[in-house]
């Protein structure tokens, strides 16, 4: 318990998702503790209750969790056995280890989604090149190869167009416990993300379905709601996300990333935490994904997830050649008084997500142009 | 300097205004330090760079300011001589001592406003009962008596209807350095607040003029924009606030509280910091007063102050009989998924401001009813 009867939420991981949880926690008077590896980590810079330690160190996890009413996550990398240890000691872990394992192991995720009838790209566990060749005879080249564990932001994913290319990928060492997963490559017209918040007592709310634009496997841009998505397909995407949340017993925020090939939807990935595809919700939704994640893991009634304007556009700021993001403010803020900037306090490295910008309003083309301009200026891609 | 070229802002005082500054500081990657008297103070609970000490202790102020790029305020109680000491040592103080003195001494404020031609209630410094009687012969009873220094939230203000009542007030000991100020009582149709942000290089933005409703001298409710206020009078209120900010060289947020008697406006009070009448702006404006205060004192370009919806309504949560505000969440959040709650982490005492709620939308009557219901439920005034 924190003060005055308010609970304390512990977040494993000190990245930007934990950092952006600080604002709704303070507003709601909820205590917030993070487990970070260094006081310089993004969230540790702004949160005053920081436990230092690694997410894969059971003793560090236990010390961190002592005094937390519920433990949740900034990332999916905590070993499942550690989470079971926390639960065995009576600590509420949300999402629970069984649910979270779907976001940790893509083969497990594919099997569970297939079992509950959620549409996926065709997939197969492969152990050798001839398995991939057999699979490609069914689905055609190119084929997508993934490590079942340990991938993120495009890492651990390869698109291979030939047996030779597949053989090169198979030569990459697998992370511990991982398998090779081959998937059909979907020729999509757009990528979507459907986010829901779900609480332990079973209440769930669905956010507007958004378009995500990836560059080099990294989320670059999000438009809420997904432009041109027919109403019935948007509803279908929300139904899929609600079904996944319910059937896999997810608590907290769930992001279901999907391909839309113009005919149907296919689930690509799951994330069980606030997600880059929902950063727009800080200014663009009545209740942000960060607030609803806290409300969900505390089993509080969930907040209204609807848009507050016709459109919200979020563009990530990727590290570029300019190390000093603050120096861009004079130009960027003067040019666009309605722009909302979020910097994560992270060391700038080329291609690293170091912040994002959001704009909210009516004119989609103008919003996209404004957000891209600001992100490009921060990245040093343009200088006026 | 904080990290990566970003500056550090120091806020003197650990109340809810400093607490609510944490969210925009984190978003913008700006370092934030507070000078608080205890780690239990509202802002110290959520900000990780806390200097402990009193605002009237020069050594504590100097130690706190060391490493801050600019010092600003959660309240107006720092002795002017201390602020001059900070400035003499090269520390940027915003607003500066000369400007801030107008918010510290009501006689000085009345004289300056009168000098620059801003409409005020008729006023006079009074030293004895016969001065009050002379003044009342001009302006009529009742008369408003104020201590020129040390008042807040209705304290230090009396409305007296007779010489006997005035004599009782004059028997109250004056705070150090204070004088008695007599003012004409304005028979207003509504009270207004006009907020502006102004930066050292002279950029200023004006927020929509809001209606404030006071109960027992404490702000109870704010409606943005002020309903029924004619456009030309709203513009006049904004012009007055911009003129005051410019002529008194205010930097940061300025709130100008006014009476509207249906014919003209009269300035009542000034506050040179984020103000209760602007809490609605967190969700209701494109740029909150807390963000624009930070941007202004850092001389960054200011953000768009406009409403994001036709109306925003804020109602303060005043401490009641219920000590545990968190226990109200299950009811309040379930009843109204669009409600935004801000609790300040303050010990509940009857009549003390311990939080506020905001709702944003189209239907003013419904918004007012929703916000009042939630605040009353938190206060224990109603139980369903």
Contacts between the chains, C-beta under 8 A, distances in Angstrom:
chain1	res1	chain2	res2	distance
A	3	B	40	7.7
A	3	B	45	7.4
A	3	B	345	6.3
A	4	B	323	7.1
A	4	B	324	6.2
A	4	B	325	6.4
A	4	B	326	6.6
A	4	B	345	7.2
A	4	B	347	7.6
A	4	B	348	7.4
A	5	B	323	7.8
A	5	B	324	3.8
A	5	B	325	7.5
A	5	B	326	4.5
A	5	B	327	6.0
A	6	B	325	7.8
A	6	B	326	4.4
A	6	B	343	7.8
A	7	B	326	7.4
A	19	B	26	6.3
A	20	B	26	7.9
A	22	B	22	7.0
A	22	B	23	7.4
A	22	B	26	6.0
A	22	B	46	7.1
A	23	B	22	7.4
A	23	B	23	3.7
A	23	B	26	6.8
A	23	B	27	7.6
A	25	B	46	7.7
A	26	B	19	6.3
A	26	B	20	7.9
A	26	B	22	6.0
A	26	B	23	6.8
A	26	B	45	7.9
A	26	B	46	4.3
A	27	B	23	7.6
A	27	B	340	7.4
A	27	B	341	6.7
A	27	B	342	4.8
A	27	B	343	7.4
A	28	B	329	7.7
A	28	B	341	6.1
A	28	B	342	8.0
A	28	B	343	6.5
A	29	B	325	6.8
A	29	B	326	6.7
A	29	B	343	3.4
A	29	B	344	7.5
A	29	B	345	5.5
A	29	B	355	7.4
A	40	B	3	7.7
A	44	B	48	7.9
A	45	B	3	7.4
A	45	B	26	7.9
A	45	B	48	7.5
A	46	B	22	7.1
A	46	B	25	7.7
A	46	B	26	4.3
A	46	B	47	8.0
A	46	B	48	6.5
A	47	B	46	8.0
A	47	B	48	6.3
A	48	B	44	7.9
A	48	B	45	7.5
A	48	B	46	6.5
A	48	B	47	6.3
A	48	B	48	3.7
A	48	B	50	7.4
A	50	B	48	7.4
A	205	B	337	7.8
A	286	B	337	7.7
A	286	B	338	5.1
A	286	B	360	7.9
A	287	B	337	7.3
A	287	B	338	7.8
A	295	B	333	7.1
A	300	B	329	5.5
A	300	B	330	6.9
A	300	B	333	5.8
A	301	B	329	7.5
A	301	B	330	6.6
A	301	B	333	4.0
A	301	B	334	3.8
A	301	B	337	7.0
A	302	B	333	7.9
A	302	B	337	6.8
A	303	B	333	7.1
A	303	B	337	5.3
A	303	B	338	7.4
A	304	B	337	4.1
A	304	B	338	4.4
A	308	B	308	6.2
A	308	B	309	7.0
A	308	B	360	7.3
A	309	B	308	7.0
A	323	B	4	7.1
A	323	B	5	7.8
A	324	B	4	6.2
A	324	B	5	3.9
A	325	B	4	6.4
A	325	B	5	7.5
A	325	B	6	7.8
A	325	B	29	6.8
A	326	B	4	6.5
A	326	B	5	4.5
A	326	B	6	4.4
A	326	B	7	7.5
A	326	B	29	6.7
A	327	B	5	6.0
A	329	B	28	7.7
A	329	B	300	5.4
A	329	B	301	7.4
A	330	B	300	6.9
A	330	B	301	6.6
A	333	B	295	7.1
A	333	B	300	5.8
A	333	B	301	4.0
A	333	B	302	7.9
A	333	B	303	7.1
A	334	B	301	3.8
A	337	B	205	7.7
A	337	B	286	7.7
A	337	B	287	7.2
A	337	B	301	7.0
A	337	B	302	6.8
A	337	B	303	5.3
A	337	B	304	4.1
A	338	B	286	5.2
A	338	B	287	7.8
A	338	B	303	7.4
A	338	B	304	4.4
A	340	B	27	7.4
A	341	B	27	6.7
A	341	B	28	6.1
A	342	B	27	4.8
A	342	B	28	8.0
A	343	B	6	7.8
A	343	B	27	7.4
A	343	B	28	6.5
A	343	B	29	3.4
A	344	B	29	7.5
A	345	B	3	6.3
A	345	B	4	7.2
A	345	B	29	5.5
A	347	B	4	7.7
A	348	B	4	7.4
A	355	B	29	7.4
A	360	B	286	7.9
A	360	B	308	7.3
